[in-house]
């Protein structure tokens, strides 16, 4: 299942899609540099000049692909969303899940792990630090994540995409997002007490609404 569509036809925040291998690698270096700088100086401190220096590219190369720093952060956030969904699909395949509630556990585990291991993620999350509508101009960022999770539940567990499911997932994502952000605000690797509570609360809520 291709939950997130990618390809040359969808440039997104890019001025133009990189087509050659060297251009693709250059753009990825820019996104990697952006991730590191976001953790170091935050979004407000990020500049295209800093990014070019960190990525080892000319400033003209940055503007060749991105109109401004917001577009760069947007592209990084979209890359993180795609990586998140790929992580979930990989775990589903490896574990051979038979219960939808197991996907809920995995979704939380992977979200927490990305906070710990993916540069820039603990600062950027899925873009709220920049704009609540960074991923989609028509919907807030969490709504995009809800759609991705709903698609996985539908595809792998036959849970029809209906208003009841979407609403329950929306509430669960808001709860999880708030509690996990709180856990990482108090401790650099996340307060385990809060993270455990987040898992329990989200699992119990969804089981009560979707059972």
Secondary structure as GFF3:
##gff-version 3
##sequence-region A 1 211
A	DSSP	alpha_helix	21	45	.	.	.	ID=ss1
A	DSSP	alpha_helix	48	55	.	.	.	ID=ss2
A	DSSP	alpha_helix	59	65	.	.	.	ID=ss3
A	DSSP	alpha_helix	69	95	.	.	.	ID=ss4
A	DSSP	alpha_helix	100	117	.	.	.	ID=ss5
A	DSSP	alpha_helix	121	124	.	.	.	ID=ss6
A	DSSP	alpha_helix	141	157	.	.	.	ID=ss7
A	DSSP	alpha_helix	163	186	.	.	.	ID=ss8
A	DSSP	alpha_helix	192	210	.	.	.	ID=ss9
###
